[in-house]
Amino acid sequence: MPQYKYTVAMSCSGCSNAVNRALNKLEGVEKVDIDLEKQLVIVDASVPQEKVLETITKTGKAVTPIA
Amino acid sequence: MPQYKYTVAMSCSGCSNAVNRALNKLEGVEKVDIDLEKQLVIVDASVPQEKVLETITKTGKAVTPIA
């Protein structure tokens, strides 16, 4: 299954919980790992990268895919 | 223009900025007022209440419309 990585601006556990919740609502997302200190979000998902990116964008957080 | 009010769980300014950003991306939203301390989000918008609620839900924050 593809794994995608993103840098996401998150400043508290409320921020990271929100990103986690939003991603887990997306069908095809199997696993979400978030490192708040490193501003890192790692997603295992059977959907295209763009779909995952769009879901994170809709949380209102600044997000950058890591190549 | 209709005005909608919501209680939204926000714990830092990163949280409230994210909600603000997400709402301002929604077409038809004219004004967003957020009170972080009161967990209050007030939206002036020319779109149905459900559309605004859906947009807030997609931020991953817990949200309750205020009647």
Backbone of each chain as nested JSON, in Angstrom:
{
  "chains": [
    {"id": "A", "residues": [
      {"number": 1, "name": "MET", "atoms": {"N": [0.841, -1.207, 0.0], "CA": [0.0, 0.0, 0.0], "C": [0.874, 1.255, 0.0]}},
      {"number": 2, "name": "PRO", "atoms": {"N": [0.513, 2.267, -0.795], "CA": [1.33, 3.488, -0.831], "C": [1.387, 4.173, 0.534]}},
      {"number": 3, "name": "GLN", "atoms": {"N": [2.533, 4.792, 0.775], "CA": [2.688, 5.592, 1.99], "C": [3.039, 7.018, 1.581]}},
      {"number": 4, "name": "TYR", "atoms": {"N": [2.335, 7.977, 2.146], "CA": [2.546, 9.383, 1.814], "C": [3.017, 10.133, 3.052]}},
      {"number": 5, "name": "LYS", "atoms": {"N": [3.9, 11.117, 2.821], "CA": [4.399, 11.91, 3.942], "C": [4.171, 13.397, 3.683]}},
      {"number": 6, "name": "TYR", "atoms": {"N": [3.83, 14.087, 4.741], "CA": [3.545, 15.52, 4.63], "C": [4.13, 16.272, 5.822]}},
      {"number": 7, "name": "THR", "atoms": {"N": [4.554, 17.488, 5.548], "CA": [4.82, 18.426, 6.623], "C": [3.545, 19.232, 6.837]}},
      {"number": 8, "name": "VAL", "atoms": {"N": [3.04, 19.231, 8.067], "CA": [1.797, 19.935, 8.368], "C": [2.028, 20.839, 9.576]}},
      {"number": 9, "name": "ALA", "atoms": {"N": [1.637, 22.105, 9.438], "CA": [1.787, 23.061, 10.546], "C": [0.783, 22.731, 11.644]}},
      {"number": 10, "name": "MET", "atoms": {"N": [1.285, 22.182, 12.744], "CA": [0.418, 21.822, 13.876], "C": [1.072, 22.368, 15.141]}},
      {"number": 11, "name": "SER", "atoms": {"N": [0.296, 23.088, 15.954], "CA": [0.922, 23.713, 17.119], "C": [0.511, 23.129, 18.46]}},
      {"number": 12, "name": "CYS", "atoms": {"N": [-0.509, 22.295, 18.499], "CA": [-0.885, 21.666, 19.77], "C": [-1.514, 20.315, 19.475]}},
      {"number": 13, "name": "SER", "atoms": {"N": [-1.802, 19.557, 20.54], "CA": [-2.38, 18.222, 20.325], "C": [-3.796, 18.331, 19.756]}},
      {"number": 14, "name": "GLY", "atoms": {"N": [-4.451, 19.479, 19.976], "CA": [-5.758, 19.696, 19.347], "C": [-5.621, 19.739, 17.831]}},
      {"number": 15, "name": "CYS", "atoms": {"N": [-4.549, 20.36, 17.37], "CA": [-4.25, 20.435, 15.935], "C": [-4.004, 19.034, 15.368]}},
      {"number": 16, "name": "SER", "atoms": {"N": [-3.121, 18.276, 16.009], "CA": [-2.763, 16.963, 15.469], "C": [-3.936, 15.992, 15.569]}},
      {"number": 17, "name": "ASN", "atoms": {"N": [-4.718, 16.098, 16.635], "CA": [-5.908, 15.251, 16.738], "C": [-6.903, 15.548, 15.62]}},
      {"number": 18, "name": "ALA", "atoms": {"N": [-7.024, 16.814, 15.27], "CA": [-7.956, 17.203, 14.207], "C": [-7.515, 16.614, 12.871]}},
      {"number": 19, "name": "VAL", "atoms": {"N": [-6.22, 16.698, 12.585], "CA": [-5.694, 16.134, 11.33], "C": [-5.911, 14.625, 11.322]}},
      {"number": 20, "name": "ASN", "atoms": {"N": [-5.631, 13.996, 12.452], "CA": [-5.817, 12.551, 12.577], "C": [-7.279, 12.155, 12.331]}},
      {"number": 21, "name": "ARG", "atoms": {"N": [-8.187, 12.898, 12.934], "CA": [-9.62, 12.607, 12.806], "C": [-10.078, 12.778, 11.354]}},
      {"number": 22, "name": "ALA", "atoms": {"N": [-9.651, 13.872, 10.744], "CA": [-10.051, 14.129, 9.355], "C": [-9.552, 13.015, 8.431]}},
      {"number": 23, "name": "LEU", "atoms": {"N": [-8.312, 12.596, 8.622], "CA": [-7.743, 11.553, 7.754], "C": [-8.425, 10.211, 7.979]}},
      {"number": 24, "name": "ASN", "atoms": {"N": [-8.74, 9.903, 9.215], "CA": [-9.361, 8.609, 9.494], "C": [-10.794, 8.52, 8.967]}},
      {"number": 25, "name": "LYS", "atoms": {"N": [-11.376, 9.662, 8.644], "CA": [-12.717, 9.659, 8.036], "C": [-12.654, 9.38, 6.541]}},
      {"number": 26, "name": "LEU", "atoms": {"N": [-11.457, 9.522, 5.955], "CA": [-11.313, 9.318, 4.506], "C": [-11.231, 7.825, 4.202]}},
      {"number": 27, "name": "GLU", "atoms": {"N": [-12.135, 7.363, 3.331], "CA": [-12.146, 5.956, 2.962], "C": [-10.842, 5.589, 2.247]}},
      {"number": 28, "name": "GLY", "atoms": {"N": [-10.268, 4.458, 2.604], "CA": [-9.035, 4.008, 1.974], "C": [-7.804, 4.298, 2.817]}},
      {"number": 29, "name": "VAL", "atoms": {"N": [-7.989, 5.096, 3.861], "CA": [-6.876, 5.388, 4.77], "C": [-6.774, 4.26, 5.795]}},
      {"number": 30, "name": "GLU", "atoms": {"N": [-5.606, 3.624, 5.84], "CA": [-5.411, 2.47, 6.713], "C": [-4.711, 2.829, 8.01]}},
      {"number": 31, "name": "LYS", "atoms": {"N": [-3.759, 3.777, 7.901], "CA": [-2.944, 4.082, 9.079], "C": [-2.49, 5.532, 9.01]}},
      {"number": 32, "name": "VAL", "atoms": {"N": [-2.541, 6.203, 10.152], "CA": [-2.086, 7.592, 10.236], "C": [-1.105, 7.7, 11.395]}},
      {"number": 33, "name": "ASP", "atoms": {"N": [0.099, 8.153, 11.097], "CA": [1.086, 8.421, 12.152], "C": [1.395, 9.908, 12.153]}},
      {"number": 34, "name": "ILE", "atoms": {"N": [1.305, 10.528, 13.324], "CA": [1.559, 11.959, 13.404], "C": [2.617, 12.239, 14.467]}},
      {"number": 35, "name": "ASP", "atoms": {"N": [3.637, 13.003, 14.071], "CA": [4.65, 13.465, 15.012], "C": [4.508, 14.98, 15.119]}},
      {"number": 36, "name": "LEU", "atoms": {"N": [3.895, 15.403, 16.211], "CA": [3.584, 16.825, 16.403], "C": [4.863, 17.659, 16.442]}},
      {"number": 37, "name": "GLU", "atoms": {"N": [5.878, 17.178, 17.16], "CA": [7.135, 17.945, 17.285], "C": [7.812, 18.141, 15.938]}},
      {"number": 38, "name": "LYS", "atoms": {"N": [7.799, 17.08, 15.146], "CA": [8.466, 17.145, 13.832], "C": [7.55, 17.697, 12.739]}},
      {"number": 39, "name": "GLN", "atoms": {"N": [6.272, 17.981, 13.099], "CA": [5.288, 18.507, 12.123], "C": [5.108, 17.531, 10.968]}},
      {"number": 40, "name": "LEU", "atoms": {"N": [5.159, 16.254, 11.31], "CA": [5.18, 15.202, 10.291], "C": [3.9, 14.357, 10.347]}},
      {"number": 41, "name": "VAL", "atoms": {"N": [3.318, 14.11, 9.157], "CA": [2.138, 13.25, 9.048], "C": [2.434, 12.165, 8.019]}},
      {"number": 42, "name": "ILE", "atoms": {"N": [2.324, 10.915, 8.442], "CA": [2.59, 9.778, 7.55], "C": [1.305, 8.976, 7.412]}},
      {"number": 43, "name": "VAL", "atoms": {"N": [0.899, 8.763, 6.144], "CA": [-0.391, 8.134, 5.875], "C": [-0.21, 6.917, 4.966]}},
      {"number": 44, "name": "ASP", "atoms": {"N": [-0.69, 5.766, 5.425], "CA": [-0.778, 4.585, 4.568], "C": [-2.193, 4.551, 4.005]}},
      {"number": 45, "name": "ALA", "atoms": {"N": [-2.311, 4.608, 2.672], "CA": [-3.65, 4.698, 2.098], "C": [-3.702, 4.106, 0.698]}},
      {"number": 46, "name": "SER", "atoms": {"N": [-4.856, 3.541, 0.379], "CA": [-5.062, 2.925, -0.935], "C": [-5.757, 3.887, -1.888]}},
      {"number": 47, "name": "VAL", "atoms": {"N": [-5.63, 5.178, -1.623], "CA": [-6.209, 6.198, -2.5], "C": [-5.074, 7.082, -3.022]}},
      {"number": 48, "name": "PRO", "atoms": {"N": [-5.335, 7.836, -4.121], "CA": [-4.255, 8.664, -4.672], "C": [-3.755, 9.705, -3.67]}},
      {"number": 49, "name": "GLN", "atoms": {"N": [-2.501, 10.062, -3.84], "CA": [-1.852, 11.036, -2.96], "C": [-2.654, 12.341, -2.925]}},
      {"number": 50, "name": "GLU", "atoms": {"N": [-3.178, 12.754, -4.081], "CA": [-3.901, 14.031, -4.183], "C": [-5.126, 14.054, -3.273]}},
      {"number": 51, "name": "LYS", "atoms": {"N": [-5.762, 12.89, -3.15], "CA": [-6.964, 12.787, -2.314], "C": [-6.615, 12.98, -0.835]}},
      {"number": 52, "name": "VAL", "atoms": {"N": [-5.49, 12.41, -0.452], "CA": [-5.025, 12.554, 0.936], "C": [-4.635, 14.008, 1.199]}},
      {"number": 53, "name": "LEU", "atoms": {"N": [-3.928, 14.589, 0.228], "CA": [-3.51, 15.992, 0.349], "C": [-4.721, 16.915, 0.485]}},
      {"number": 54, "name": "GLU", "atoms": {"N": [-5.746, 16.644, -0.334], "CA": [-6.968, 17.46, -0.301], "C": [-7.636, 17.389, 1.079]}},
      {"number": 55, "name": "THR", "atoms": {"N": [-7.643, 16.192, 1.637], "CA": [-8.268, 16.003, 2.958], "C": [-7.515, 16.783, 4.034]}},
      {"number": 56, "name": "ILE", "atoms": {"N": [-6.19, 16.766, 3.961], "CA": [-5.408, 17.528, 4.943], "C": [-5.625, 19.029, 4.72]}},
      {"number": 57, "name": "THR", "atoms": {"N": [-5.655, 19.445, 3.455], "CA": [-5.875, 20.86, 3.139], "C": [-7.192, 21.354, 3.744]}},
      {"number": 58, "name": "LYS", "atoms": {"N": [-8.208, 20.494, 3.71], "CA": [-9.523, 20.891, 4.235], "C": [-9.55, 21.046, 5.748]}},
      {"number": 59, "name": "THR", "atoms": {"N": [-8.503, 20.592, 6.43], "CA": [-8.442, 20.858, 7.874], "C": [-8.075, 22.318, 8.122]}},
      {"number": 60, "name": "GLY", "atoms": {"N": [-7.616, 23.019, 7.06], "CA": [-7.228, 24.418, 7.213], "C": [-5.772, 24.588, 7.613]}},
      {"number": 61, "name": "LYS", "atoms": {"N": [-5.061, 23.464, 7.76], "CA": [-3.641, 23.524, 8.126], "C": [-2.786, 23.72, 6.877]}},
      {"number": 62, "name": "ALA", "atoms": {"N": [-1.66, 24.416, 7.032], "CA": [-0.696, 24.527, 5.937], "C": [0.002, 23.175, 5.779]}},
      {"number": 63, "name": "VAL", "atoms": {"N": [-0.012, 22.658, 4.566], "CA": [0.525, 21.311, 4.323], "C": [1.424, 21.303, 3.094]}},
      {"number": 64, "name": "THR", "atoms": {"N": [2.516, 20.561, 3.179], "CA": [3.441, 20.38, 2.06], "C": [3.77, 18.9, 1.924]}},
      {"number": 65, "name": "PRO", "atoms": {"N": [3.523, 18.308, 0.748], "CA": [3.913, 16.908, 0.561], "C": [5.435, 16.786, 0.595]}},
      {"number": 66, "name": "ILE", "atoms": {"N": [5.937, 15.698, 1.178], "CA": [7.366, 15.414, 1.181], "C": [7.633, 14.387, 0.099]}},
      {"number": 67, "name": "ALA", "atoms": {"N": [8.478, 14.774, -0.859], "CA": [8.716, 13.887, -2.015], "C": [9.428, 12.608, -1.565]}}
    ]},
    {"id": "B", "residues": [
      {"number": 1, "name": "MET", "atoms": {"N": [-28.33, 38.491, 5.161], "CA": [-27.58, 37.241, 5.011], "C": [-27.662, 36.41, 6.294]}},
      {"number": 2, "name": "PRO", "atoms": {"N": [-27.866, 35.095, 6.15], "CA": [-27.963, 34.254, 7.358], "C": [-26.676, 34.275, 8.173]}},
      {"number": 3, "name": "GLN", "atoms": {"N": [-26.851, 34.16, 9.474], "CA": [-25.698, 34.038, 10.369], "C": [-25.838, 32.729, 11.15]}},
      {"number": 4, "name": "TYR", "atoms": {"N": [-24.76, 31.953, 11.168], "CA": [-24.771, 30.663, 11.855], "C": [-23.766, 30.679, 12.99]}},
      {"number": 5, "name": "LYS", "atoms": {"N": [-24.119, 29.993, 14.08], "CA": [-23.213, 29.929, 15.226], "C": [-22.927, 28.477, 15.596]}},
      {"number": 6, "name": "TYR", "atoms": {"N": [-21.684, 28.252, 15.973], "CA": [-21.259, 26.898, 16.32], "C": [-20.35, 26.925, 17.538]}},
      {"number": 7, "name": "THR", "atoms": {"N": [-20.449, 25.885, 18.326], "CA": [-19.429, 25.618, 19.334], "C": [-18.431, 24.666, 18.695]}},
      {"number": 8, "name": "VAL", "atoms": {"N": [-17.16, 25.07, 18.688], "CA": [-16.114, 24.253, 18.062], "C": [-14.979, 24.062, 19.07]}},
      {"number": 9, "name": "ALA", "atoms": {"N": [-14.549, 22.813, 19.244], "CA": [-13.447, 22.518, 20.17], "C": [-12.134, 22.998, 19.561]}},
      {"number": 10, "name": "MET", "atoms": {"N": [-11.601, 24.089, 20.118], "CA": [-10.338, 24.656, 19.637], "C": [-9.46, 24.914, 20.845]}},
      {"number": 11, "name": "SER", "atoms": {"N": [-8.207, 24.448, 20.786], "CA": [-7.378, 24.592, 21.989], "C": [-6.211, 25.565, 21.859]}},
      {"number": 12, "name": "CYS", "atoms": {"N": [-5.924, 26.03, 20.643], "CA": [-4.841, 27.015, 20.491], "C": [-5.144, 27.885, 19.278]}},
      {"number": 13, "name": "SER", "atoms": {"N": [-4.331, 28.917, 19.068], "CA": [-4.596, 29.794, 17.935], "C": [-4.354, 29.069, 16.603]}},
      {"number": 14, "name": "GLY", "atoms": {"N": [-3.543, 28.006, 16.625], "CA": [-3.372, 27.184, 15.422], "C": [-4.688, 26.524, 15.042]}},
      {"number": 15, "name": "CYS", "atoms": {"N": [-5.42, 26.083, 16.055], "CA": [-6.739, 25.477, 15.838], "C": [-7.71, 26.501, 15.241]}},
      {"number": 16, "name": "SER", "atoms": {"N": [-7.798, 27.673, 15.87], "CA": [-8.781, 28.658, 15.413], "C": [-8.393, 29.216, 14.042]}},
      {"number": 17, "name": "ASN", "atoms": {"N": [-7.102, 29.38, 13.797], "CA": [-6.668, 29.828, 12.468], "C": [-7.04, 28.811, 11.391]}},
      {"number": 18, "name": "ALA", "atoms": {"N": [-6.933, 27.538, 11.723], "CA": [-7.271, 26.49, 10.75], "C": [-8.755, 26.529, 10.407]}},
      {"number": 19, "name": "VAL", "atoms": {"N": [-9.589, 26.697, 11.421], "CA": [-11.036, 26.78, 11.19], "C": [-11.353, 28.016, 10.345]}},
      {"number": 20, "name": "ASN", "atoms": {"N": [-10.702, 29.113, 10.69], "CA": [-10.905, 30.354, 9.943], "C": [-10.505, 30.187, 8.47]}},
      {"number": 21, "name": "ARG", "atoms": {"N": [-9.357, 29.588, 8.244], "CA": [-8.861, 29.386, 6.883], "C": [-9.802, 28.485, 6.084]}},
      {"number": 22, "name": "ALA", "atoms": {"N": [-10.221, 27.39, 6.7], "CA": [-11.112, 26.444, 6.008], "C": [-12.424, 27.13, 5.622]}},
      {"number": 23, "name": "LEU", "atoms": {"N": [-12.978, 27.927, 6.542], "CA": [-14.255, 28.587, 6.259], "C": [-14.114, 29.651, 5.181]}},
      {"number": 24, "name": "ASN", "atoms": {"N": [-13.008, 30.379, 5.209], "CA": [-12.833, 31.436, 4.214], "C": [-12.612, 30.899, 2.811]}},
      {"number": 25, "name": "LYS", "atoms": {"N": [-12.273, 29.617, 2.705], "CA": [-12.138, 28.996, 1.384], "C": [-13.492, 28.592, 0.806]}},
      {"number": 26, "name": "LEU", "atoms": {"N": [-14.512, 28.546, 1.649], "CA": [-15.842, 28.131, 1.198], "C": [-16.539, 29.294, 0.503]}},
      {"number": 27, "name": "GLU", "atoms": {"N": [-16.957, 29.067, -0.73], "CA": [-17.636, 30.113, -1.487], "C": [-18.962, 30.465, -0.812]}},
      {"number": 28, "name": "GLY", "atoms": {"N": [-19.246, 31.749, -0.693], "CA": [-20.49, 32.193, -0.076], "C": [-20.299, 32.655, 1.354]}},
      {"number": 29, "name": "VAL", "atoms": {"N": [-19.131, 32.37, 1.906], "CA": [-18.835, 32.826, 3.268], "C": [-18.342, 34.265, 3.202]}},
      {"number": 30, "name": "GLU", "atoms": {"N": [-19.042, 35.148, 3.935], "CA": [-18.715, 36.569, 3.886], "C": [-17.879, 37.012, 5.071]}},
      {"number": 31, "name": "LYS", "atoms": {"N": [-18.146, 36.407, 6.233], "CA": [-17.479, 36.877, 7.447], "C": [-17.375, 35.73, 8.434]}},
      {"number": 32, "name": "VAL", "atoms": {"N": [-16.224, 35.634, 9.075], "CA": [-16.005, 34.598, 10.091], "C": [-15.48, 35.282, 11.352]}},
      {"number": 33, "name": "ASP", "atoms": {"N": [-16.176, 35.083, 12.451], "CA": [-15.703, 35.589, 13.744], "C": [-15.457, 34.403, 14.65]}},
      {"number": 34, "name": "ILE", "atoms": {"N": [-14.263, 34.346, 15.237], "CA": [-13.943, 33.221, 16.11], "C": [-13.497, 33.732, 17.467]}},
      {"number": 35, "name": "ASP", "atoms": {"N": [-14.113, 33.181, 18.516], "CA": [-13.699, 33.473, 19.885], "C": [-13.123, 32.184, 20.461]}},
      {"number": 36, "name": "LEU", "atoms": {"N": [-11.797, 32.135, 20.519], "CA": [-11.112, 30.912, 20.953], "C": [-11.483, 30.563, 22.393]}},
      {"number": 37, "name": "GLU", "atoms": {"N": [-11.499, 31.561, 23.274], "CA": [-11.793, 31.292, 24.688], "C": [-13.19, 30.731, 24.888]}},
      {"number": 38, "name": "LYS", "atoms": {"N": [-14.139, 31.282, 24.138], "CA": [-15.53, 30.834, 24.27], "C": [-15.849, 29.643, 23.368]}},
      {"number": 39, "name": "GLN", "atoms": {"N": [-14.852, 29.217, 22.553], "CA": [-15.043, 28.076, 21.631], "C": [-16.183, 28.359, 20.652]}},
      {"number": 40, "name": "LEU", "atoms": {"N": [-16.277, 29.621, 20.263], "CA": [-17.417, 30.072, 19.473], "C": [-16.988, 30.482, 18.066]}},
      {"number": 41, "name": "VAL", "atoms": {"N": [-17.749, 30.015, 17.068], "CA": [-17.496, 30.381, 15.676], "C": [-18.787, 30.945, 15.096]}},
      {"number": 42, "name": "ILE", "atoms": {"N": [-18.731, 32.176, 14.593], "CA": [-19.911, 32.835, 14.014], "C": [-19.63, 33.117, 12.543]}},
      {"number": 43, "name": "VAL", "atoms": {"N": [-20.532, 32.649, 11.69], "CA": [-20.302, 32.718, 10.247], "C": [-21.462, 33.416, 9.555]}},
      {"number": 44, "name": "ASP", "atoms": {"N": [-21.162, 34.471, 8.797], "CA": [-22.149, 35.094, 7.922], "C": [-21.953, 34.492, 6.54]}},
      {"number": 45, "name": "ALA", "atoms": {"N": [-22.98, 33.834, 6.016], "CA": [-22.797, 33.128, 4.746], "C": [-24.094, 33.022, 3.972]}},
      {"number": 46, "name": "SER", "atoms": {"N": [-23.953, 33.052, 2.645], "CA": [-25.115, 32.95, 1.762], "C": [-25.31, 31.518, 1.285]}},
      {"number": 47, "name": "VAL", "atoms": {"N": [-24.809, 30.559, 2.043], "CA": [-24.984, 29.131, 1.702], "C": [-25.736, 28.462, 2.853]}},
      {"number": 48, "name": "PRO", "atoms": {"N": [-26.323, 27.267, 2.593], "CA": [-27.086, 26.612, 3.663], "C": [-26.215, 26.295, 4.881]}},
      {"number": 49, "name": "GLN", "atoms": {"N": [-26.852, 26.25, 6.019], "CA": [-26.173, 25.976, 7.283], "C": [-25.415, 24.65, 7.195]}},
      {"number": 50, "name": "GLU", "atoms": {"N": [-25.995, 23.644, 6.536], "CA": [-25.39, 22.304, 6.468], "C": [-24.036, 22.348, 5.76]}},
      {"number": 51, "name": "LYS", "atoms": {"N": [-23.934, 23.225, 4.781], "CA": [-22.696, 23.354, 4.01], "C": [-21.574, 23.929, 4.893]}},
      {"number": 52, "name": "VAL", "atoms": {"N": [-21.951, 24.895, 5.701], "CA": [-20.983, 25.505, 6.626], "C": [-20.569, 24.471, 7.675]}},
      {"number": 53, "name": "LEU", "atoms": {"N": [-21.555, 23.742, 8.192], "CA": [-21.282, 22.709, 9.195], "C": [-20.342, 21.642, 8.63]}},
      {"number": 54, "name": "GLU", "atoms": {"N": [-20.588, 21.235, 7.384], "CA": [-19.753, 20.216, 6.733], "C": [-18.305, 20.696, 6.614]}},
      {"number": 55, "name": "THR", "atoms": {"N": [-18.159, 21.973, 6.281], "CA": [-16.81, 22.537, 6.127], "C": [-16.063, 22.535, 7.461]}},
      {"number": 56, "name": "ILE", "atoms": {"N": [-16.773, 22.891, 8.528], "CA": [-16.128, 22.867, 9.852], "C": [-15.799, 21.418, 10.246]}},
      {"number": 57, "name": "THR", "atoms": {"N": [-16.719, 20.5, 9.967], "CA": [-16.493, 19.089, 10.298], "C": [-15.228, 18.569, 9.628]}},
      {"number": 58, "name": "LYS", "atoms": {"N": [-14.99, 19.015, 8.393], "CA": [-13.817, 18.545, 7.648], "C": [-12.497, 19.061, 8.213]}},
      {"number": 59, "name": "THR", "atoms": {"N": [-12.558, 20.041, 9.119], "CA": [-11.323, 20.456, 9.782], "C": [-10.894, 19.412, 10.814]}},
      {"number": 60, "name": "GLY", "atoms": {"N": [-11.8, 18.465, 11.135], "CA": [-11.472, 17.448, 12.129], "C": [-11.801, 17.875, 13.552]}},
      {"number": 61, "name": "LYS", "atoms": {"N": [-12.34, 19.091, 13.706], "CA": [-12.715, 19.593, 15.025], "C": [-14.113, 19.113, 15.393]}},
      {"number": 62, "name": "ALA", "atoms": {"N": [-14.331, 18.904, 16.683], "CA": [-15.672, 18.585, 17.167], "C": [-16.51, 19.853, 17.106]}},
      {"number": 63, "name": "VAL", "atoms": {"N": [-17.664, 19.769, 16.451], "CA": [-18.491, 20.966, 16.227], "C": [-19.954, 20.672, 16.554]}},
      {"number": 64, "name": "THR", "atoms": {"N": [-20.607, 21.663, 17.169], "CA": [-22.03, 21.569, 17.468], "C": [-22.698, 22.865, 17.057]}},
      {"number": 65, "name": "PRO", "atoms": {"N": [-23.728, 22.804, 16.185], "CA": [-24.445, 24.029, 15.838], "C": [-25.181, 24.565, 17.064]}},
      {"number": 66, "name": "ILE", "atoms": {"N": [-25.22, 25.879, 17.192], "CA": [-25.982, 26.521, 18.269], "C": [-27.288, 27.005, 17.676]}},
      {"number": 67, "name": "ALA", "atoms": {"N": [-28.382, 26.508, 18.208], "CA": [-29.708, 26.813, 17.649], "C": [-30.041, 28.294, 17.832]}}
    ]}
  ]
}
